[in-house]
């Protein structure tokens, strides 16, 4: 009898959850998707690609309008979202590494807390680093040929996405001078082609479209990929670069031991935020489980939409977007750093690059 009652209650609870999830109806509604960046950038393109396809699979087929709110390296728009978004499912935020890094660093401009938000979609990416072939290195195993050479790398600034490269090159003991003020990886790649920069890193799409040609022509030597996370949350080889060691393997090749310690922990926090969890779609604080499930159900359907499948590689790259438990895991890992690791990074940036956190 107890088993029968328990089974009945379980059936009832599942039925009620399904009813509430299905009860959300956006017929005739307009949903705002806030993008805390200017138009035309990577996050803006990502948001504008996903928005109409997601709307197609939400109950009532609402209109999703992208609203750009740039400023403060994306912190201004995220702060605004925190202030004005209501938990009614009518406003979302497109977060990226540039929004997550200030949060991880404890930047005083940040008035938002990722613990308040609910993730419905995560968009991973990847990338690889390479060096000028003029130094004679054929792979990361020839690190001694470049270890004592001053290399030059293009970067917008020490706390931008290129913080991953800054910390990663340091892990391998490379002598890299970071030239700040270069806007965007595309400019960095052009500078590498002209010989102005001698080490570079590009996301997978840009690498496969342009950097691979430099490798094929003998002008660049690939060193490592930034890797991907496997189902256990461990670094694994990027399937787009199966012959390249990931950064963890490169560390072992160079140092003869597995990476560990506070510096590695700090680096990994920003690596995960910058690549496996680079783009996130979130709902505001207080959003009900039913509304979250409504959105996630729409995402699940979107990921199977023939139009989405036909266009995704060209628009968003070669990595599968995820929802549900996978998105939750990436969301947590990409927005979490230990107090010790945060302190180390802040002290390192303050001492070496005069970054102020006041």
MONORTA-V598352 format. One record per backbone hydrogen bond with DSSP energy under -0.5 kcal/mol. CO is the residue of the C=O (numbers start at 1). NH is the residue of the N-H. If there is no record, write none. Layout:
co/nh
CO/NH
CO/NH
This chain:
co/nh
1/5
2/6
3/7
4/8
5/9
6/10
7/11
8/12
9/13
10/14
11/15
12/16
13/17
14/18
15/19
16/20
17/21
18/22
19/23
20/24
21/24
26/29
29/63
31/33
31/65
32/34
32/92
33/67
34/36
34/94
35/37
35/69
38/41
41/45
42/46
43/47
44/48
45/49
46/50
47/51
48/52
49/53
50/54
51/55
52/56
53/57
54/57
54/58
55/58
58/61
59/26
60/28
63/31
63/65
65/33
66/68
67/35
71/74
71/76
71/77
72/75
74/78
75/79
76/80
77/81
78/82
79/83
80/84
81/85
86/88
86/89
90/32
91/284
92/34
93/95
93/282
94/36
95/280
96/99
96/100
97/101
98/102
99/103
100/104
101/105
102/106
102/107
103/106
107/110
113/116
113/117
114/117
118/283
121/281
122/124
122/322
123/279
126/204
127/226
128/202
129/223
129/224
130/200
131/221
132/135
133/136
139/142
140/143
142/145
143/146
143/147
146/149
149/151
151/177
152/198
152/199
153/179
155/181
155/182
157/160
160/163
161/164
162/166
163/167
164/168
165/169
166/170
167/171
168/172
169/174
170/173
174/176
175/151
175/177
176/178
177/153
177/179
178/180
179/155
179/182
181/183
182/184
184/188
185/189
186/190
187/191
188/192
189/193
190/194
191/195
191/196
191/197
192/195
198/132
200/130
202/128
203/207
204/208
205/209
206/210
206/211
207/212
210/213
210/214
211/214
211/215
212/216
213/217
214/219
214/220
215/218
219/133
220/222
221/131
224/129
225/247
228/236
230/233
234/230
236/228
238/241
239/242
241/244
245/225
246/250
247/251
248/252
249/253
250/254
251/255
252/256
261/265
262/266
263/267
264/268
265/269
266/270
267/271
268/272
269/273
270/274
271/275
272/277
275/125
275/278
278/97
279/123
280/95
280/282
281/120
281/121
282/93
283/118
284/287
288/292
289/293
290/294
291/295
292/296
293/297
294/298
295/299
296/300
297/301
298/302
299/303
301/304
302/305
305/309
306/310
307/311
308/312
311/315
312/316
312/317
313/317
322/122
323/326
323/327
324/328
325/329
326/330
327/331
328/332
329/333
330/334
331/335
332/335
333/336
338/342
339/343
340/344
341/345
342/346
343/347
344/348
345/349
346/350
347/351
348/352
349/353
349/355
350/354
